[in-house]
Amino acid sequence: MPVDMTAHAHGGDILSQPVQLPYSGKTAKNRFWKCAMTERLCTFSEMDEVDRGRPTKQYEHLYEVFGNGGAGVIVTGNIMVQRRFIEAKGNAIIALDLQSNDAASFGVVAEAAKRTGSLILGQLCHPGYQASPPGLSERICVSRLPASGKDGDSADPPPTPLTIQQIEELRDAFVYAARILYDAGFDGVQLHAAYGHLFTQFLSAATNSRQDLYGGSFENRCRFLLQVLQGIREAIPDPTFVLSVKLNSSDFIQPESGFSAVEARYIGQQLEVFRVDVLELSGGAYEFPSALKPTEINRQRHSYYERFAEDITASLTRTLVTVNGALRSAARMRQIVESGKGSFVGLARVLCAEPDLPNRIMSGKAEDAKDNKIPSAGYQFLGAIYQLCAIGEDTEASDYSDERTVDSFMATAKWI
């Protein structure tokens, strides 16, 4: 487990302490880590594929607000690396065949986010067979999916397994996007290997039945992720460029997914080979808003998350860990750091309601995030999208701790 030398090096609130990243040498001004959330604020044209994924003024303003809110590290929402395969309309896109997405258009975003001293990482993503919107003429997957997989959707063609050439092109796409962000002034990138997206589809035995260098053994299933890390290091020799990887324990909770303690340690060791500064671990459930009561499934997932995190961090000697598990109270955040489970505390939807929550906690003005009384996780996701759009538009985000606001939101949302 990595030793966080900053945990006891400064006085005051442990969450306010700066953290030096082990490989890049860059310093995060505090332990708050703004996690990636899909913003859907970039350009999107149904008719013109070239006019997609460009940062807008709303996108830029959103990251200025997050920067002003005080988080030490800001991770953008998922930036797509191929223009035809996206998570949702309005995603940011950096693709080899989209020359309009040059470094300058993302440079203004980096400048806005970094103005008050935060580090900014661009999260790079490919959804694989989860690509949206529906109606794609082509869909791809790591290997042919079982009959119960997403290819059961009759509206779309079944996904086609990737060829070796396509895998190499995907590797080049991730490397190209990382280079653009480097030229734009981003401090680093995070590879999105969570929530069932493409990297996860390679890692999981449930979605990877390939019989070549990218399938079979766990070492082979890791190959694509590690090749992308290697490619980025070779394309950007600057040692101060930050690399991060995000994993989600829930992607591997089923026995058929295959992620043993030995395999967890292996991937941890490989991350250090490629000088990954921070591993973000999600999938836990430390706390819940009042409207969402923990279920037995939640408890089982959190128990698995604890074992998963313990197994993977046991192999780390330098790479730091961000714990992302529905954290809402400063007391629990401090406990995470003081126990050695994480050097950073990851915050996501709570920042949609209160983007300045890190500053409020560090100044003593808040000890808990605002409650969220929306009565289902799915609607809370939609509510967060609305809040991000409001922030981008420089209007006040809805307060879902207010029951009247929730009633108004639900009256509209149930028709969507």
C-alpha positions in Angstrom: 0.0 0.0 0.0 1.4 3.4 -0.9 2.6 5.6 2.0 1.1 9.0 1.8 3.8 11.2 3.4 1.6 14.3 3.3 -1.1 12.7 5.6 0.8 13.8 8.7 3.1 16.4 7.3 0.9 19.4 7.9 -1.3 20.7 10.6 -5.0 21.6 10.3 -7.8 19.8 8.6 -6.4 16.7 6.8 -8.7 17.4 3.8 -7.0 20.7 3.3 -3.5 19.2 3.0 -1.7 19.4 -0.3 -0.8 16.1 -1.9 2.3 15.6 -4.1 1.7 13.1 -6.9 4.4 10.4 -6.8 5.5 10.2 -10.5 4.6 13.5 -12.1 5.7 15.5 -9.0 2.8 17.9 -9.4 1.0 19.0 -6.2 -2.8 18.9 -5.7 -3.7 21.8 -3.4 -5.9 19.6 -1.2 -7.5 16.1 -1.0 -10.8 16.8 -2.8 -11.0 15.0 -6.2 -13.9 16.1 -8.4 -14.9 12.9 -10.2 -15.9 12.6 -13.9 -19.6 13.2 -14.7 -21.1 13.2 -18.1 -21.9 16.9 -18.8 -23.5 16.7 -22.4 -22.7 20.4 -22.9 -20.6 20.2 -26.1 -21.8 20.7 -29.7 -23.8 17.9 -31.4 -25.3 17.9 -34.9 -27.5 15.1 -36.2 -26.6 15.9 -39.8 -23.0 16.8 -39.6 -20.7 14.4 -37.7 -17.8 16.9 -37.9 -19.8 19.4 -35.9 -19.7 17.3 -32.7 -17.9 17.4 -29.4 -16.5 21.0 -29.5 -16.4 22.7 -26.1 -19.1 25.4 -25.7 -19.1 28.5 -23.5 -21.4 26.5 -21.1 -18.8 23.7 -20.9 -16.0 26.2 -20.3 -18.0 28.0 -17.6 -18.9 24.8 -15.8 -15.2 24.0 -15.3 -14.5 27.6 -14.2 -17.1 27.1 -11.5 -15.6 23.7 -10.4 -12.2 25.4 -10.3 -13.6 28.2 -8.1 -15.2 25.6 -5.9 -11.9 24.5 -4.5 -11.3 20.9 -5.5 -7.6 20.0 -5.7 -8.1 17.8 -8.8 -10.8 18.2 -11.4 -11.5 15.3 -13.7 -13.7 16.2 -16.8 -16.6 14.1 -17.9 -15.9 11.4 -20.4 -14.2 12.7 -23.5 -14.9 10.4 -26.5 -12.0 9.3 -28.7 -14.0 8.3 -31.7 -16.7 10.6 -33.1 -19.2 7.9 -34.1 -19.1 6.0 -30.8 -20.3 8.2 -28.0 -21.9 7.8 -24.6 -24.5 10.5 -25.3 -25.3 13.5 -27.4 -23.2 16.5 -26.2 -20.2 14.6 -25.1 -16.8 16.2 -25.7 -14.9 14.5 -28.5 -11.3 14.5 -29.5 -10.8 12.2 -32.5 -8.2 11.8 -35.2 -10.9 12.5 -37.9 -12.1 15.7 -36.2 -9.5 18.3 -36.9 -11.8 21.0 -35.6 -11.2 19.7 -32.1 -7.8 21.3 -31.8 -5.8 22.0 -28.6 -7.0 25.6 -28.6 -10.7 24.8 -28.1 -9.8 22.7 -25.0 -7.1 25.1 -23.8 -9.7 27.7 -22.7 -11.4 25.0 -20.6 -8.1 24.1 -19.0 -7.3 27.7 -18.3 -10.7 28.3 -16.7 -10.4 25.3 -14.4 -6.9 26.0 -13.3 -7.3 29.7 -12.6 -7.5 29.1 -8.8 -4.8 26.4 -8.6 -6.6 23.2 -9.3 -5.2 20.4 -11.4 -7.3 19.3 -14.4 -7.3 15.8 -16.0 -9.3 15.0 -19.1 -11.1 11.6 -18.8 -10.7 9.6 -22.0 -13.4 7.1 -22.9 -14.8 4.8 -25.5 -18.2 3.1 -24.7 -17.6 0.0 -26.8 -20.9 -1.8 -27.3 -22.6 0.7 -25.0 -22.4 3.4 -27.6 -25.3 5.7 -28.0 -27.5 7.1 -29.6 -29.5 4.2 -31.0 -29.7 3.7 -34.7 -25.9 3.4 -35.2 -25.1 1.7 -38.5 -22.2 0.0 -36.9 -21.6 -1.2 -33.3 -18.4 -2.8 -31.9 -17.5 -5.0 -29.1 -14.4 -6.8 -27.7 -15.9 -10.2 -28.6 -19.2 -11.6 -29.5 -21.7 -11.0 -26.6 -23.8 -13.7 -25.1 -27.5 -13.8 -26.1 -28.5 -12.0 -22.9 -26.1 -9.1 -23.7 -27.0 -5.6 -25.0 -27.0 -7.0 -28.6 -30.6 -8.1 -27.8 -31.8 -4.7 -28.8 -33.7 -5.2 -32.0 -33.4 -1.6 -33.1 -29.6 -1.8 -33.5 -27.3 -4.2 -35.4 -25.5 -6.7 -33.2 -22.0 -5.5 -32.3 -19.1 -6.7 -34.4 -16.0 -8.0 -32.6 -13.0 -5.7 -33.0 -10.2 -6.8 -35.4 -6.5 -6.4 -34.4 -6.3 -3.5 -36.8 -9.2 -1.8 -35.1 -7.7 -2.3 -31.7 -4.5 -0.7 -32.8 -6.5 2.2 -34.2 -8.3 2.6 -30.9 -5.0 2.7 -29.1 -3.8 5.4 -31.4 -7.1 7.3 -30.8 -6.5 7.4 -27.1 -2.9 8.5 -27.5 -3.9 11.2 -29.9 -6.5 12.6 -27.5 -4.0 12.6 -24.7 -1.6 14.5 -26.8 -4.2 17.1 -27.7 -5.0 17.6 -24.0 -1.4 17.9 -23.2 -0.9 20.6 -25.8 -4.0 22.3 -24.5 -2.5 22.7 -21.0 -4.2 19.9 -19.2 -2.2 18.5 -16.3 -2.9 14.9 -17.3 -5.5 12.4 -18.4 -7.6 9.6 -16.7 -8.4 6.4 -18.6 -12.0 5.4 -18.0 -11.9 1.7 -17.2 -15.1 1.6 -15.3 -18.9 1.2 -15.7 -18.8 -1.3 -18.5 -17.0 0.9 -21.1 -14.5 -0.4 -23.5 -11.5 -0.9 -21.2 -13.8 -2.9 -18.8 -15.0 -4.9 -21.7 -11.4 -6.0 -22.3 -10.7 -6.7 -18.6 -13.8 -8.7 -17.8 -14.0 -12.4 -18.7 -17.7 -11.9 -19.0 -17.4 -9.7 -22.1 -14.0 -10.9 -23.4 -13.8 -14.4 -24.9 -11.1 -13.5 -27.5 -8.6 -16.2 -28.3 -5.7 -14.0 -29.3 -3.3 -11.7 -27.5 -6.2 -9.6 -26.1 -8.2 -12.5 -24.5 -7.9 -15.6 -22.3 -5.5 -15.0 -19.5 -5.8 -11.9 -17.3 -2.5 -10.6 -18.6 -3.9 -10.7 -22.1 -7.2 -9.1 -21.0 -5.1 -6.2 -19.5 -3.0 -5.8 -22.7 -5.1 -3.1 -24.4 -5.2 -0.9 -21.3 -1.5 -1.2 -20.7 -0.7 -0.6 -24.4 -2.6 2.7 -24.2 -0.7 3.7 -21.1 2.5 2.9 -22.8 1.5 4.8 -25.9 0.7 7.9 -24.0 4.0 7.7 -22.1 5.9 7.4 -25.4 3.9 10.2 -27.1 4.2 12.6 -24.1 7.7 12.1 -22.7 7.1 15.0 -20.2 7.5 13.4 -16.8 5.2 15.9 -15.2 2.2 14.7 -17.2 -0.3 13.0 -14.8 -1.8 9.6 -15.6 -4.8 8.2 -13.7 -6.9 5.1 -14.2 -10.5 4.6 -13.0 -11.8 1.2 -12.0 -15.2 0.2 -10.6 -15.5 -2.8 -8.4 -19.1 -3.5 -9.4 -17.9 -4.3 -13.0 -16.3 -7.5 -11.5 -18.6 -8.5 -8.8 -20.1 -11.4 -10.7 -18.0 -14.6 -10.7 -18.0 -14.9 -14.5 -16.4 -11.4 -14.7 -13.2 -12.8 -13.2 -11.1 -10.5 -11.0 -9.3 -12.5 -8.3 -7.1 -11.1 -5.6 -4.0 -12.2 -7.6 -5.4 -10.4 -10.7 -6.1 -7.3 -8.7 -2.5 -7.2 -7.5 -1.2 -7.8 -11.0 -3.0 -4.8 -12.4 -1.9 -2.6 -9.5 1.7 -3.6 -10.2 1.3 -2.8 -13.9 -0.1 0.6 -13.2 3.2 1.4 -11.3 5.2 0.2 -14.3 3.7 2.9 -16.4 4.0 5.5 -13.6 0.2 6.0 -13.0 -0.1 8.7 -10.3 -3.6 8.0 -9.1 -5.9 5.0 -9.2 -9.6 6.0 -8.7 -11.7 3.3 -7.2 -15.5 3.5 -7.4 -18.3 1.1 -6.6 -18.5 1.6 -2.9 -21.5 2.9 -1.0 -20.3 4.6 2.2 -23.3 7.0 2.5 -26.8 7.5 1.0 -29.1 10.5 0.5 -32.2 10.2 2.7 -34.4 9.2 -0.2 -32.3 6.2 -1.1 -32.2 3.6 1.6 -29.3 1.0 1.4 -30.5 -2.4 0.2 -29.0 -5.8 0.6 -27.6 -5.5 -2.9 -25.9 -2.2 -1.9 -24.4 -3.8 1.2 -23.1 -6.8 -0.9 -21.6 -4.4 -3.4 -19.9 -2.3 -0.8 -18.5 -5.4 0.9 -17.1 -6.6 -2.4 -15.7 -3.0 -3.0 -13.9 -3.2 0.3 -12.2 -6.5 -0.6 -11.5 -5.3 -4.1 -9.9 -2.1 -2.9 -7.8 -3.9 -0.3 -6.6 -6.5 -2.8 -5.5 -3.9 -5.4 -4.0 -1.4 -3.1 -1.9 -4.1 -1.4 0.2 -4.2 -4.5 0.8 -0.4 -4.7 3.9 1.1 -3.4 3.7 4.6 -4.9 0.5 5.0 -6.9 -2.0 6.9 -4.8 -5.7 6.0 -4.4 -8.9 8.1 -4.7 -11.9 6.6 -2.9 -15.1 7.3 -4.6 -18.1 5.8 -2.8 -21.1 8.2 -2.5 -19.3 10.3 0.2 -21.5 13.0 1.7 -20.0 13.9 5.1 -16.7 15.5 5.9 -16.3 13.2 8.9 -16.4 10.1 6.7 -14.1 11.8 4.2 -11.5 12.4 6.9 -11.9 8.9 8.1 -11.0 7.6 4.6 -7.8 9.6 4.6 -6.8 8.9 8.2 -7.4 5.2 7.8 -5.0 5.1 4.8 -7.7 3.8 2.4 -7.3 6.8 0.1 -5.2 9.9 -0.4 -8.0 11.7 -2.1 -11.8 11.7 -1.6 -13.8 11.6 -4.7 -17.0 13.7 -5.0 -19.4 13.7 -7.9 -23.2 14.4 -7.7 -22.9 16.4 -4.5 -20.9 18.9 -6.5 -23.7 19.3 -8.9 -25.7 20.9 -6.1 -22.8 22.5 -4.4 -19.8 23.0 -6.6 -18.1 25.0 -3.8 -18.5 22.2 -1.2 -14.7 21.6 -0.9 -14.2 25.3 0.0 -17.2 25.2 2.4 -15.8 22.2 4.2 -12.3 23.6 4.4 -13.5 26.9 5.7 -15.7 25.2 8.3 -19.0 26.5 6.8 -20.2 22.9 6.0 -19.8 19.4 7.4 -22.2 17.6 5.1 -23.4 17.8 1.6 -27.0 18.9 0.9 -29.5 16.1 1.0 -31.0 14.8 -2.2 -34.7 13.9 -1.9 -35.3 12.6 -5.4 -36.7 9.2 -4.8 -34.7 7.0 -7.2 -31.1 6.7 -8.4 -32.1 6.9 -12.0 -34.0 10.2 -11.5 -31.1 11.5 -9.3 -28.8 10.9 -12.4 -31.2 12.9 -14.5 -31.4 15.6 -11.9 -27.6 15.9 -11.8 -27.6 16.5 -15.6 -30.1 19.3 -15.1 -27.9 20.8 -12.4 -24.8 20.7 -14.6 -26.6 22.4 -17.4 -27.8 25.1 -15.1 -24.3 25.8 -13.8 -23.0 25.9 -17.4 -25.7 28.5 -18.2 -24.7 30.5 -15.2 -28.1 30.0 -13.5 -28.8 28.6 -10.1 -28.8 24.8 -9.9 -32.0 23.2 -8.5 -31.9 22.4 -4.7 -33.1 18.8 -4.4 -33.0 19.0 -0.7 -36.2 21.1 -1.0 -39.3 18.9 -1.3 -41.2 21.4 -3.4 -38.4 21.5 -5.9 -38.3 17.7 -6.0 -42.1 17.5 -6.6 -41.7 20.0 -9.5 -38.8 18.1 -11.0 -40.6 14.7 -10.7 -43.7 16.1 -12.4 -41.6 16.9 -15.4 -39.1 14.0 -15.3 -41.6 11.2 -15.3 -42.5 12.1 -18.9 -39.0 11.9 -20.1 
